Amino acid sequence: MTEHSKDFQQEQLDQQIEQPARYLDTKARYLVEDLQQMYHTQSDDKLANEESLQRVRKLLESRLQPSHQETNILTFAEIREHHERKTMMIDNAPQSEATSSRKKDLASQRKPRWRHISRLFNTIAAVLVVAVLVGSAALLLNARRNANPSTTTGSSNVTTQPQVKVDCSHVFADGNYIPDNGEHAVCLQGKETPLQDSATINDHKLTLISAYADANRLLIKYVETGNISQRYDGGASISKLTIQDGNQTYIYDPVAGYTSHGGGSYYDQKSKQTFFLDSYSIPQDAINAKQLQITATFLAVGGATREDPVGTSFPTTFFNFTVPMQSEKRVATPNQNLVINGHRLKLTQVCVTLSATYLSVKPEEAVNTPPERTYSATVNGSKTEIYEVDNGKLTGKWDPLKGMSIAITEDWLGKPGTWNLKIQSTGEPLGIGSGELQFTVPAA
């Protein structure tokens, strides 16, 4: 060791490595040449490695946080001096020991020298990716909150008004407790047009829910706050209906008897609201329209309010909306007769839509309406409702019967083609008896 220390002078170490022949003896010169050949790199690779090392060092200095342990960073000159001293120690060691140490040293050279640094880079990259993802999620959430201020919490005064949904869980029933399964089928198939117009009348909030129209019926569904299913305590109902098909305007006055069969109402205890379903006949001249322009005028019955403590005022409000006409239907004109005690009744037309089925029956001779209903009908074995009609209006008792409308509030679009109509009479004007006939209804 002493001999080699004399050969290698610390102040001239670099020059001795670069030009060993000038300063070293033969044995030391061979050692230096072996080391030079072992660590020899091309100039381009050497330059690239130096640049990479500089980038690594800068990145580590900028990214790594100070640790609790003191870090000692060696210069490259110190690292090189350490390797040279280690090599000289190996040369002075016994042969077997030197050979073993040299093999271990050479094996360590084959391993990547920057494995730990590479792992560190991977960790840094993973942390950066996670930070970017978290930051992006925060930005998106903040943007969404800004776009929807109604969903924010805290001191914000903006609130979201609850929207009335088209609920199909309830089946409406009319005054005769006959369920309106036709409207229920319409609702379940998503054919109703949602509406959201609201108004306050006699301290009750009135909100439209939906509307529907086909060749048989116009259905309007709405809700009012409070228990007003019997139309008292300031409840409002439709007093006038204006229907426009683009070419003609029709005005219905429900109070005068233009309402159709079906519909109904019920009170929901949980929400403290009363739901209504109003049903109207579609004008025959408008059954082929593409859509209908509707104006529904609501009239409130008398009820004590803050503005009218006595309850003598009858305020009104109205809504305008558009309803598309559902075109699917089955139409037949059998023009077949059935006879009850010599009285001939003709089935003139059958119209089937999703919401209902109408059968039009006209007497072939003068028949007066009785003071009490004395006849009933079944179609395909199902009980029906019968309305005496005269150009769309209900007639007075003992007036001449111009016709009857037999109504079924069911979805019969898929019924087979062969149908059966049976009419039973229990008294005047037809007498006691029954008559029936079969007819065919084509597909939709």
Residue pairs with C-beta under 8 A, 6 or more apart in sequence:
1 88
1 89
1 92
4 28
4 88
4 91
4 92
7 16
7 23
7 24
7 25
7 28
8 16
8 24
8 28
8 84
8 88
9 16
9 23
12 23
13 81
13 84
15 22
15 23
16 22
16 23
16 24
16 32
17 32
17 35
17 36
17 84
20 28
20 29
20 32
20 33
21 29
24 32
31 87
31 88
31 91
35 84
35 87
38 109
41 49
53 76
56 114
56 117
59 121
59 124
60 117
60 120
63 124
74 82
86 105
90 98
90 101
90 102
90 105
91 98
93 101
112 118
145 151
145 152
149 156
149 158
150 158
150 159
150 160
151 160
152 158
163 196
164 196
164 207
164 209
164 223
166 187
166 192
166 194
166 209
166 210
166 221
168 184
168 187
168 188
170 266
170 275
171 179
171 180
171 181
171 184
172 179
172 180
172 183
172 184
172 262
172 263
172 264
172 265
172 266
172 275
172 277
173 179
173 180
173 264
174 180
174 261
174 262
174 263
174 264
175 264
176 385
178 262
178 385
178 409
179 409
180 262
180 263
180 264
180 277
180 279
180 409
181 409
181 410
181 411
182 217
182 262
182 354
182 355
182 356
182 408
182 409
182 410
182 411
183 212
183 219
183 262
183 263
183 277
183 279
183 355
183 409
185 354
185 355
185 410
185 411
186 192
186 212
186 219
186 354
186 355
186 411
187 210
189 354
191 212
191 326
191 354
192 210
192 211
192 212
192 219
192 221
193 210
193 211
193 212
193 321
193 322
193 323
193 324
194 209
194 210
195 208
195 209
195 210
195 211
195 319
195 321
196 207
196 208
197 207
197 208
197 319
197 321
198 205
198 206
198 207
198 208
199 205
199 206
199 298
199 317
199 319
200 206
201 234
201 236
201 298
201 300
201 315
201 316
201 317
202 234
202 235
202 236
202 300
202 303
202 305
202 308
202 315
203 234
203 305
203 306
204 224
204 225
204 226
204 228
204 234
204 235
204 236
204 300
205 224
205 225
206 222
206 223
206 224
206 236
206 298
206 317
207 222
207 223
207 224
208 220
208 221
208 222
208 296
208 319
208 321
209 221
209 222
209 223
209 275
210 219
210 220
210 221
211 218
211 219
211 220
211 221
211 294
211 321
211 323
212 218
212 219
212 323
212 326
212 355
213 219
213 282
213 292
213 323
213 324
213 325
213 326
214 282
214 325
214 326
214 327
214 328
214 329
214 353
214 354
214 355
215 282
215 287
215 325
215 326
215 329
215 351
215 353
216 281
216 282
216 329
216 351
216 353
216 355
216 356
216 357
216 358
217 260
217 262
217 279
217 280
217 281
217 282
217 353
217 355
217 356
218 241
218 243
218 279
218 280
218 281
218 282
218 292
218 294
218 323
219 262
219 263
219 277
219 278
219 279
219 280
219 355
220 238
220 277
220 278
220 280
220 294
220 296
221 275
221 276
221 277
221 278
222 275
222 276
222 278
223 273
223 274
223 275
223 276
224 235
224 236
224 273
224 274
224 276
225 272
225 273
225 274
226 233
226 235
226 272
226 273
226 274
227 233
227 267
227 272
227 274
228 234
228 235
228 274
229 265
229 266
229 267
229 274
231 237
231 301
232 301
232 303
233 303
234 300
234 301
234 302
234 303
234 304
234 305
234 311
235 274
235 300
235 301
235 303
236 298
236 299
236 300
236 301
236 317
237 254
237 276
237 278
237 298
237 299
237 301
238 254
238 278
238 296
238 297
238 298
238 299
239 253
239 254
239 255
239 297
239 298
239 299
239 316
240 251
240 252
240 253
240 254
240 295
240 296
240 297
241 251
241 252
241 253
241 254
241 258
241 280
241 294
241 295
241 296
241 297
242 249
242 250
242 251
242 252
242 294
242 295
242 297
243 249
243 250
243 251
243 252
243 282
243 283
243 286
243 292
243 293
243 294
244 250
244 292
244 293
244 294
245 283
245 285
245 286
245 289
245 291
245 292
245 293
246 289
246 290
246 291
246 293
248 283
248 285
248 286
250 283
250 285
250 286
252 258
252 280
254 278
254 280
256 393
257 393
257 394
258 280
258 281
258 392
258 393
259 278
259 279
259 280
260 279
260 280
260 281
260 407
261 279
261 356
261 385
261 387
261 407
261 409
262 277
262 279
262 355
262 356
262 407
262 409
263 276
263 277
263 278
263 279
264 276
264 277
265 274
265 275
265 276
265 277
266 274
266 275
267 273
267 274
267 275
268 274
268 275
281 392
286 292
286 325
287 325
288 325
289 325
290 324
290 325
291 322
291 323
291 324
291 325
292 322
292 323
292 325
293 320
293 322
294 320
294 321
294 322
294 323
295 318
295 319
295 320
296 318
296 319
296 321
297 316
297 317
297 318
298 316
298 317
298 318
298 319
299 314
299 315
299 316
300 314
300 315
300 316
301 314
302 311
302 312
302 313
302 314
303 311
304 310
304 311
305 311
305 313
307 313
326 353
326 354
328 353
328 354
328 413
328 444
329 351
329 352
329 353
329 413
329 444
330 350
330 351
330 352
330 353
330 412
330 413
330 441
330 442
330 443
330 444
331 349
331 350
331 351
331 352
331 442
332 349
332 350
332 439
332 440
332 441
332 442
333 348
333 349
333 350
334 347
334 348
334 349
334 350
334 437
334 439
334 440
335 346
335 347
335 348
336 346
336 347
336 437
336 439
337 344
337 345
337 346
337 347
337 364
337 437
338 344
338 345
338 347
338 421
338 423
338 435
338 436
338 437
339 345
339 435
340 423
340 425
340 430
340 431
340 433
340 434
340 435
341 425
341 430
341 431
341 432
341 433
343 363
343 364
343 365
343 367
343 429
343 430
343 431
344 363
344 364
344 365
345 361
345 362
345 363
345 364
345 404
345 423
345 435
346 361
346 362
346 363
346 364
347 359
347 360
347 361
347 421
347 437
347 439
348 360
348 361
348 362
349 358
349 359
349 360
350 357
350 358
350 359
350 360
350 419
350 439
350 441
351 357
351 358
352 412
352 413
352 415
352 441
352 444
353 413
354 411
354 413
355 409
355 411
356 407
356 408
356 409
356 410
357 379
357 407
357 408
357 410
357 412
358 405
358 406
358 407
359 377
359 379
359 384
359 405
359 406
359 407
359 408
359 421
360 403
360 404
360 405
360 406
361 403
361 404
361 405
361 406
361 423
362 402
362 403
362 404
363 401
363 403
366 400
367 400
367 401
367 429
367 430
368 398
368 399
368 400
368 401
368 429
369 388
369 395
369 396
369 397
369 398
369 399
369 400
369 401
369 429
370 397
370 398
370 427
370 428
370 429
371 397
371 398
372 427
373 386
374 425
374 426
374 427
374 428
374 429
374 430
375 386
375 423
375 424
375 425
375 426
375 430
376 383
376 384
376 386
376 423
376 424
377 384
377 386
377 406
377 421
377 422
377 423
377 424
378 384
378 421
378 422
378 424
379 406
379 408
379 419
379 420
379 421
379 422
380 415
380 419
380 420
381 420
382 408
382 410
384 406
384 407
384 408
385 406
385 407
385 408
385 409
386 404
386 405
386 406
386 407
387 394
387 404
387 405
387 407
388 394
388 395
388 401
388 403
388 404
389 395
389 402
389 403
389 404
389 405
390 399
390 401
390 402
390 403
391 402
395 401
395 402
401 429
406 421
413 444
415 441
417 440
417 441
417 442
417 443
418 438
418 439
418 440
419 438
419 439
419 440
419 441
420 436
420 437
420 438
421 436
421 437
421 438
421 439
422 434
422 435
422 436
423 434
423 435
423 436
424 433
424 434
425 431
425 432
425 433
425 434
426 432
